[in-house]
Amino acid sequence: MNTTTNTIRTGKTGSAAGTRRPRWLGYALATTLLWGVWGAFTGVPSQHGFPETLVYVVWALTMVPPALIVLARAGWKVRHDGRAIAYGLAIGLLGAGGQMILFYAVKAGPTYLIFPLISLSPVLTIALSFVFLRERTGMMGLAGIVLAICALPLFDYTPGGAPQQYGLWFVLALGVLVAWGLQAYFIKLANASMDAESIFFYMTASALLVIPVALAMTDFSQPINYGPSGPLLAAVTQVLNAVGALTLVYAFRHGKALMVSPLVNAGAPLLTTVISMALAATLPTGYRLAGIVLSLAAALFLALQPEDGGSA
């Protein structure tokens, strides 16, 4: 499953690459669909009295079944050399660590500013991929990237909030941005030297390692809903998140990070917003409407960019 450095950097897989639908697009759209639906329902267990820290625990456990499935298909082979372990743990701990930091951030500051800031993590991924992996794209891809970056903060931004000083919450939000931006970059970087199944194995292992931290952050003195609308509903929604993480690894394996990251990070909130509005029987207005329009345009440009266009 190894690929050459040239293939990783340019995304070319042969002379016919520009004439067929790129493999990365199918995986990226699958991630967008899974995370879009997950995003619309992920907050429901917490609304029913199941703490977000325990939702994390459920999510970590839901990573196990897809990890076992892909490992079985790969013959239970896991890369265990130093580089593979370093990449794998870096990817997993950046993702899980970012989530832990986010728990503290939302307690310390306004979510209407924190989430738009965090949503800009693909900017870091794109910059690193451009500079160090020398990834390039054509004009349509570039237009899609710019539109996606513009759209990202609009889904969660709510104007009119009380003025906020840039204190601890801002530092924590930047920490999450950096962690998740680096995670996506390392997923792409790791795919050059190790198989996707091993990457996902280490992501799963890292998520499980952080469970004690999530449990320590849980206030068990408060009433906790252990009924079907708590952990069971969390499992149903979080398995979408887990499988989406797996398809994201495959998307980065076959596609350029500067194309995959903006498409997924703009497309998933778009779908979440559409589903949420449909359930609430409301229509988008203001910033959210602008985000939807920009995301649709971004997804169109990114999907239509020829596979071999503008590569270095």
One Martini backbone bead per residue (centre of mass of N, CA, C, O) as a GRO file, in nm:
protein
  312
    1MET     BB    1   0.050   0.067   0.001
    2ASN     BB    2   0.271   0.212  -0.104
    3THR     BB    3   0.403   0.530  -0.196
    4THR     BB    4   0.527   0.777  -0.357
    5THR     BB    5   0.633   1.091  -0.316
    6ASN     BB    6   0.509   1.203  -0.575
    7THR     BB    7   0.222   1.107  -0.526
    8ILE     BB    8   0.175   1.253  -0.257
    9ARG     BB    9   0.235   1.546  -0.365
   10THR     BB   10   0.044   1.541  -0.641
   11GLY     BB   11  -0.188   1.301  -0.684
   12LYS     BB   12  -0.075   1.105  -0.891
   13THR     BB   13  -0.184   0.780  -1.064
   14GLY     BB   14  -0.190   0.870  -1.367
   15SER     BB   15  -0.295   0.954  -1.687
   16ALA     BB   16  -0.617   0.920  -1.586
   17ALA     BB   17  -0.673   1.103  -1.333
   18GLY     BB   18  -0.842   1.345  -1.482
   19THR     BB   19  -1.091   1.133  -1.592
   20ARG     BB   20  -1.153   1.052  -1.295
   21ARG     BB   21  -1.271   0.995  -1.001
   22PRO     BB   22  -1.145   1.063  -0.717
   23ARG     BB   23  -1.095   0.884  -0.430
   24TRP     BB   24  -1.101   1.109  -0.212
   25LEU     BB   25  -1.390   1.215  -0.260
   26GLY     BB   26  -1.552   0.979  -0.145
   27TYR     BB   27  -1.432   0.992   0.142
   28ALA     BB   28  -1.496   1.290   0.199
   29LEU     BB   29  -1.806   1.263   0.163
   30ALA     BB   30  -1.842   1.054   0.383
   31THR     BB   31  -1.744   1.233   0.612
   32THR     BB   32  -1.947   1.459   0.571
   33LEU     BB   33  -2.197   1.289   0.624
   34LEU     BB   34  -2.128   1.173   0.904
   35TRP     BB   35  -2.060   1.452   1.045
   36GLY     BB   36  -2.323   1.596   0.980
   37VAL     BB   37  -2.512   1.408   1.139
   38TRP     BB   38  -2.361   1.410   1.404
   39GLY     BB   39  -2.379   1.722   1.458
   40ALA     BB   40  -2.700   1.727   1.489
   41PHE     BB   41  -2.685   1.498   1.758
   42THR     BB   42  -2.446   1.524   1.972
   43GLY     BB   43  -2.607   1.714   2.196
   44VAL     BB   44  -2.843   1.541   2.312
   45PRO     BB   45  -2.729   1.383   2.556
   46SER     BB   46  -2.655   1.642   2.717
   47GLN     BB   47  -2.953   1.746   2.731
   48HIS     BB   48  -3.015   1.457   2.900
   49GLY     BB   49  -2.764   1.428   3.123
   50PHE     BB   50  -2.493   1.367   2.951
   51PRO     BB   51  -2.183   1.415   2.970
   52GLU     BB   52  -1.927   1.511   2.761
   53THR     BB   53  -1.706   1.335   2.889
   54LEU     BB   54  -1.872   1.069   2.841
   55VAL     BB   55  -1.896   1.098   2.539
   56TYR     BB   56  -1.600   1.054   2.491
   57VAL     BB   57  -1.588   0.765   2.596
   58VAL     BB   58  -1.782   0.654   2.387
   59TRP     BB   59  -1.621   0.732   2.139
   60ALA     BB   60  -1.367   0.566   2.200
   61LEU     BB   61  -1.524   0.292   2.190
   62THR     BB   62  -1.632   0.330   1.887
   63MET     BB   63  -1.343   0.292   1.756
   64VAL     BB   64  -1.299  -0.017   1.778
   65PRO     BB   65  -1.466  -0.165   1.558
   66PRO     BB   66  -1.338  -0.031   1.299
   67ALA     BB   67  -1.050  -0.116   1.373
   68LEU     BB   68  -1.097  -0.424   1.363
   69ILE     BB   69  -1.197  -0.443   1.072
   70VAL     BB   70  -0.944  -0.324   0.922
   71LEU     BB   71  -0.740  -0.518   1.048
   72ALA     BB   72  -0.861  -0.778   0.940
   73ARG     BB   73  -0.830  -0.696   0.636
   74ALA     BB   74  -0.500  -0.656   0.695
   75GLY     BB   75  -0.403  -0.906   0.882
   76TRP     BB   76  -0.312  -0.778   1.162
   77LYS     BB   77  -0.132  -0.532   1.067
   78VAL     BB   78   0.115  -0.337   1.252
   79ARG     BB   79   0.292  -0.071   1.276
   80HIS     BB   80   0.610  -0.068   1.503
   81ASP     BB   81   0.780   0.150   1.443
   82GLY     BB   82   0.895   0.448   1.541
   83ARG     BB   83   0.749   0.624   1.332
   84ALA     BB   84   0.464   0.506   1.356
   85ILE     BB   85   0.424   0.562   1.656
   86ALA     BB   86   0.470   0.866   1.647
   87TYR     BB   87   0.249   0.937   1.446
   88GLY     BB   88   0.009   0.795   1.580
   89LEU     BB   89   0.020   0.943   1.857
   90ALA     BB   90   0.009   1.228   1.751
   91ILE     BB   91  -0.267   1.209   1.619
   92GLY     BB   92  -0.432   1.108   1.863
   93LEU     BB   93  -0.343   1.325   2.083
   94LEU     BB   94  -0.431   1.577   1.929
   95GLY     BB   95  -0.729   1.507   1.919
   96ALA     BB   96  -0.783   1.445   2.222
   97GLY     BB   97  -0.648   1.698   2.341
   98GLY     BB   98  -0.830   1.904   2.203
   99GLN     BB   99  -1.088   1.810   2.348
  100MET     BB  100  -0.995   1.871   2.638
  101ILE     BB  101  -0.947   2.174   2.593
  102LEU     BB  102  -1.238   2.240   2.508
  103PHE     BB  103  -1.373   2.194   2.779
  104TYR     BB  104  -1.230   2.442   2.908
  105ALA     BB  105  -1.299   2.669   2.708
  106VAL     BB  106  -1.620   2.666   2.741
  107LYS     BB  107  -1.590   2.752   3.050
  108ALA     BB  108  -1.414   3.033   2.994
  109GLY     BB  109  -1.594   3.098   2.730
  110PRO     BB  110  -1.731   3.189   2.428
  111THR     BB  111  -1.875   2.996   2.184
  112TYR     BB  112  -1.922   3.224   1.957
  113LEU     BB  113  -1.590   3.238   1.939
  114ILE     BB  114  -1.454   2.959   1.961
  115PHE     BB  115  -1.566   2.799   1.711
  116PRO     BB  116  -1.476   2.990   1.482
  117LEU     BB  117  -1.176   2.962   1.552
  118ILE     BB  118  -1.145   2.649   1.530
  119SER     BB  119  -1.248   2.628   1.226
  120LEU     BB  120  -0.944   2.732   1.124
  121SER     BB  121  -0.754   2.475   1.116
  122PRO     BB  122  -0.719   2.430   0.799
  123VAL     BB  123  -0.514   2.657   0.758
  124LEU     BB  124  -0.275   2.505   0.879
  125THR     BB  125  -0.284   2.258   0.696
  126ILE     BB  126  -0.247   2.410   0.429
  127ALA     BB  127   0.022   2.550   0.492
  128LEU     BB  128   0.191   2.294   0.550
  129SER     BB  129   0.134   2.152   0.276
  130PHE     BB  130   0.249   2.374   0.095
  131VAL     BB  131   0.541   2.393   0.219
  132PHE     BB  132   0.628   2.075   0.284
  133LEU     BB  133   0.456   1.908   0.046
  134ARG     BB  134   0.394   2.078  -0.215
  135GLU     BB  135   0.106   2.147  -0.255
  136ARG     BB  136  -0.127   2.171  -0.533
  137THR     BB  137  -0.355   2.374  -0.734
  138GLY     BB  138  -0.598   2.500  -0.900
  139MET     BB  139  -0.826   2.747  -0.944
  140MET     BB  140  -1.070   2.590  -0.834
  141GLY     BB  141  -0.936   2.494  -0.574
  142LEU     BB  142  -0.861   2.773  -0.465
  143ALA     BB  143  -1.148   2.883  -0.451
  144GLY     BB  144  -1.252   2.666  -0.254
  145ILE     BB  145  -1.064   2.729  -0.019
  146VAL     BB  146  -1.143   3.025   0.028
  147LEU     BB  147  -1.447   2.975   0.072
  148ALA     BB  148  -1.419   2.780   0.311
  149ILE     BB  149  -1.270   2.971   0.505
  150CYS     BB  150  -1.501   3.184   0.505
  151ALA     BB  151  -1.731   2.983   0.610
  152LEU     BB  152  -1.653   2.848   0.882
  153PRO     BB  153  -1.731   3.084   1.102
  154LEU     BB  154  -2.048   3.128   1.027
  155PHE     BB  155  -2.206   2.892   1.174
  156ASP     BB  156  -2.121   3.001   1.493
  157TYR     BB  157  -2.172   3.294   1.461
  158THR     BB  158  -2.271   3.549   1.715
  159PRO     BB  159  -2.384   3.841   1.725
  160GLY     BB  160  -2.407   4.059   2.018
  161GLY     BB  161  -2.220   4.000   2.223
  162ALA     BB  162  -2.040   4.039   2.475
  163PRO     BB  163  -1.766   4.171   2.556
  164GLN     BB  164  -1.434   4.027   2.516
  165GLN     BB  165  -1.163   3.907   2.669
  166TYR     BB  166  -0.832   3.792   2.599
  167GLY     BB  167  -0.786   3.508   2.755
  168LEU     BB  168  -0.782   3.185   2.828
  169TRP     BB  169  -0.985   3.100   2.604
  170PHE     BB  170  -0.805   3.190   2.365
  171VAL     BB  171  -0.566   3.003   2.416
  172LEU     BB  172  -0.728   2.738   2.408
  173ALA     BB  173  -0.842   2.772   2.121
  174LEU     BB  174  -0.565   2.779   1.985
  175GLY     BB  175  -0.486   2.496   2.078
  176VAL     BB  176  -0.704   2.348   1.917
  177LEU     BB  177  -0.631   2.453   1.640
  178VAL     BB  178  -0.344   2.337   1.635
  179ALA     BB  179  -0.406   2.041   1.693
  180TRP     BB  180  -0.603   1.991   1.445
  181GLY     BB  181  -0.414   2.093   1.224
  182LEU     BB  182  -0.183   1.892   1.283
  183GLN     BB  183  -0.335   1.628   1.258
  184ALA     BB  184  -0.402   1.646   0.956
  185TYR     BB  185  -0.109   1.666   0.862
  186PHE     BB  186  -0.011   1.392   0.988
  187ILE     BB  187  -0.196   1.211   0.830
  188LYS     BB  188  -0.068   1.276   0.559
  189LEU     BB  189   0.228   1.214   0.633
  190ALA     BB  190   0.188   0.914   0.726
  191ASN     BB  191   0.081   0.800   0.444
  192ALA     BB  192   0.379   0.782   0.320
  193SER     BB  193   0.477   0.529   0.550
  194MET     BB  194   0.176   0.424   0.616
  195ASP     BB  195  -0.099   0.269   0.686
  196ALA     BB  196  -0.427   0.336   0.758
  197GLU     BB  197  -0.476   0.117   0.973
  198SER     BB  198  -0.249   0.206   1.167
  199ILE     BB  199  -0.343   0.491   1.215
  200PHE     BB  200  -0.621   0.409   1.341
  201PHE     BB  201  -0.513   0.245   1.571
  202TYR     BB  202  -0.365   0.485   1.716
  203MET     BB  203  -0.613   0.660   1.748
  204THR     BB  204  -0.763   0.461   1.930
  205ALA     BB  205  -0.551   0.426   2.152
  206SER     BB  206  -0.543   0.727   2.233
  207ALA     BB  207  -0.838   0.758   2.312
  208LEU     BB  208  -0.823   0.545   2.542
  209LEU     BB  209  -0.593   0.684   2.714
  210VAL     BB  210  -0.790   0.948   2.780
  211ILE     BB  211  -1.023   0.850   2.959
  212PRO     BB  212  -0.924   0.920   3.251
  213VAL     BB  213  -0.943   1.225   3.204
  214ALA     BB  214  -1.248   1.239   3.151
  215LEU     BB  215  -1.330   1.116   3.425
  216ALA     BB  216  -1.188   1.336   3.602
  217MET     BB  217  -1.380   1.570   3.469
  218THR     BB  218  -1.617   1.438   3.604
  219ASP     BB  219  -1.927   1.512   3.771
  220PHE     BB  220  -2.059   1.271   3.990
  221SER     BB  221  -2.248   1.457   4.180
  222GLN     BB  222  -2.420   1.468   3.945
  223PRO     BB  223  -2.672   1.401   3.758
  224ILE     BB  224  -2.696   1.096   3.557
  225ASN     BB  225  -2.777   0.969   3.243
  226TYR     BB  226  -2.819   0.601   3.195
  227GLY     BB  227  -3.004   0.590   2.973
  228PRO     BB  228  -3.095   0.577   2.642
  229SER     BB  229  -3.046   0.907   2.621
  230GLY     BB  230  -2.747   0.859   2.677
  231PRO     BB  231  -2.524   0.631   2.605
  232LEU     BB  232  -2.681   0.510   2.365
  233LEU     BB  233  -2.711   0.767   2.197
  234ALA     BB  234  -2.410   0.829   2.192
  235ALA     BB  235  -2.328   0.575   2.033
  236VAL     BB  236  -2.492   0.628   1.775
  237THR     BB  237  -2.346   0.903   1.711
  238GLN     BB  238  -2.033   0.829   1.753
  239VAL     BB  239  -2.003   0.621   1.521
  240LEU     BB  240  -2.001   0.838   1.304
  241ASN     BB  241  -1.740   0.969   1.397
  242ALA     BB  242  -1.554   0.720   1.374
  243VAL     BB  243  -1.599   0.652   1.073
  244GLY     BB  244  -1.517   0.934   0.974
  245ALA     BB  245  -1.222   0.910   1.064
  246LEU     BB  246  -1.155   0.679   0.873
  247THR     BB  247  -1.230   0.816   0.599
  248LEU     BB  248  -1.027   1.045   0.638
  249VAL     BB  249  -0.770   0.882   0.614
  250TYR     BB  250  -0.830   0.792   0.321
  251ALA     BB  251  -0.849   1.074   0.200
  252PHE     BB  252  -0.551   1.150   0.266
  253ARG     BB  253  -0.419   0.920   0.107
  254HIS     BB  254  -0.556   1.012  -0.192
  255GLY     BB  255  -0.522   1.317  -0.105
  256LYS     BB  256  -0.506   1.644  -0.056
  257ALA     BB  257  -0.505   1.840   0.218
  258LEU     BB  258  -0.593   2.117   0.069
  259MET     BB  259  -0.872   1.963  -0.012
  260VAL     BB  260  -0.991   1.792   0.217
  261SER     BB  261  -1.016   1.984   0.462
  262PRO     BB  262  -1.216   2.204   0.348
  263LEU     BB  263  -1.443   2.015   0.260
  264VAL     BB  264  -1.509   1.884   0.534
  265ASN     BB  265  -1.517   2.152   0.720
  266ALA     BB  266  -1.759   2.272   0.541
  267GLY     BB  267  -1.963   2.037   0.480
  268ALA     BB  268  -2.052   1.937   0.762
  269PRO     BB  269  -2.184   2.202   0.873
  270LEU     BB  270  -2.383   2.224   0.646
  271LEU     BB  271  -2.543   1.964   0.707
  272THR     BB  272  -2.607   2.027   1.000
  273THR     BB  273  -2.772   2.282   0.943
  274VAL     BB  274  -2.988   2.159   0.762
  275ILE     BB  275  -3.094   1.951   0.966
  276SER     BB  276  -3.160   2.147   1.199
  277MET     BB  277  -3.362   2.320   1.037
  278ALA     BB  278  -3.557   2.093   0.962
  279LEU     BB  279  -3.632   2.015   1.257
  280ALA     BB  280  -3.713   2.333   1.322
  281ALA     BB  281  -3.848   2.482   1.084
  282THR     BB  282  -3.617   2.668   0.948
  283LEU     BB  283  -3.439   2.954   0.832
  284PRO     BB  284  -3.177   3.100   0.707
  285THR     BB  285  -2.963   3.364   0.836
  286GLY     BB  286  -2.721   3.558   0.768
  287TYR     BB  287  -2.436   3.403   0.842
  288ARG     BB  288  -2.547   3.118   0.784
  289LEU     BB  289  -2.627   3.167   0.491
  290ALA     BB  290  -2.346   3.244   0.395
  291GLY     BB  291  -2.214   2.973   0.470
  292ILE     BB  292  -2.381   2.796   0.281
  293VAL     BB  293  -2.308   2.928   0.012
  294LEU     BB  294  -1.998   2.901   0.035
  295SER     BB  295  -1.991   2.590   0.073
  296LEU     BB  296  -2.120   2.510  -0.190
  297ALA     BB  297  -1.909   2.644  -0.370
  298ALA     BB  298  -1.662   2.500  -0.257
  299ALA     BB  299  -1.747   2.208  -0.316
  300LEU     BB  300  -1.768   2.243  -0.621
  301PHE     BB  301  -1.476   2.329  -0.683
  302LEU     BB  302  -1.330   2.085  -0.545
  303ALA     BB  303  -1.475   1.860  -0.715
  304LEU     BB  304  -1.392   1.990  -1.013
  305GLN     BB  305  -1.105   1.955  -0.970
  306PRO     BB  306  -0.860   1.832  -1.117
  307GLU     BB  307  -0.639   1.598  -1.011
  308ASP     BB  308  -0.376   1.735  -1.192
  309GLY     BB  309  -0.417   2.022  -1.106
  310GLY     BB  310  -0.158   2.224  -1.004
  311SER     BB  311   0.086   2.063  -0.953
  312ALA     BB  312   0.425   2.032  -0.851
   0.00000   0.00000   0.00000
